[in-house]
Amino acid sequence: MLDRDGILKSDDLPRELVDVPEWGGELYVRTLTGSERDEFEQSMVTGKGKTNLDNVRARFAVLTICDSEGKRIFRASDAEALGKKSAAALGKVFDVASRMNGFSQQDAEELTQSF
């Protein structure tokens, strides 16, 4: 039976190695923490239920690209610069991160309907 300490000590942010030849190699993508997912979802909604998709792939990549230990390598302020990189490379990262985090188009639609 799980207890508080067991849950809080568990390494529950799996990582996946992704080949991104456009950037010259491989990188790790990980799942989001609960707080990061909430923050990301909140950033996708503007007033009056409109979806904010501005630089969404780069914003998601910033949250999910990590080192081999699972620690993020980008800061939120890096999203603008990362958004100027290859769309194909960002798409690969976004696709893997979306799958790993169970994030779908339906999730985005539900967010806008909630506001």
Secondary structure, DSSP 8 states (H G I E B T S, - for coil): ---HHHHHH-----EEEEEEGGGTEEEEEE---HHHHHHHHHHTB-GGG-B--TTHHHHHHHHHEE-TTS-B---GGGHHHHTTS-HHHHHHHHHHHHHHTT--HHHHHHHHHH-
